[in-house]
């Protein structure tokens, strides 16, 4: 996949490095010659010096063949211009970093396929860390109607040594919740468990539940102890 990143700041460069490691072809566009030099020499991606909202620069960078555009410029107004241009050139997937939530509607109207609010993500992570320190990670879906929790299972947990089927049948297990992922050890791949999968201490699970059931899920598993 050819991914074109507008903006070679810290986020843009980190994205370039990560996506390159995942096997994608990456190019970045930025007005800073030192950032472009770093992208070429230290990361190993293509870099085009110039404005990411300049059509000449974008055409040189290959926007017509891009599968994805990531708008990670310093200002929302510039990102909005890049989204608009990307839509005009027929880029199928347009991802934009949003700083000001007032730009959400304009981004949608301009054709962004994914809008990532860095501020809201940071706030959510901080609040989750305070409210649920036992949860390794939490993701919100459907405007916060569904939560996906990543939970490490220490030795003293109630669910250690029990199968997924046994856990699901326990009347104290939050109704409508599911265990959808299981990683027995950090070096192993994440798998989709079945009813006979037995949870071990030191393992990690992914669980889906409703927001108001997160505390009940933690209490049931014995993580609070």
Secondary structure, DSSP 8 states (H G I E B T S, - for coil): -EEEEE--SHHHHHHHHHHHHTT-EEEEEES-HHHHHHIIIII--EEEES-TT-HHHHHHHTGGG-SEEEE--SSHHHHHHHHHHHHHTT-SEEEEEESSGGGHHHHHHHT-SEEEEHHHHHHHHHHHHHH-TTEEEEEEETTTTEEEEEEEE-TT-TTTT-BHHHHHHSTTS-TT-EEEEEESSTTS--B---TT-B--TTEEEEEEE-GGGHHHHHHHHTTT-
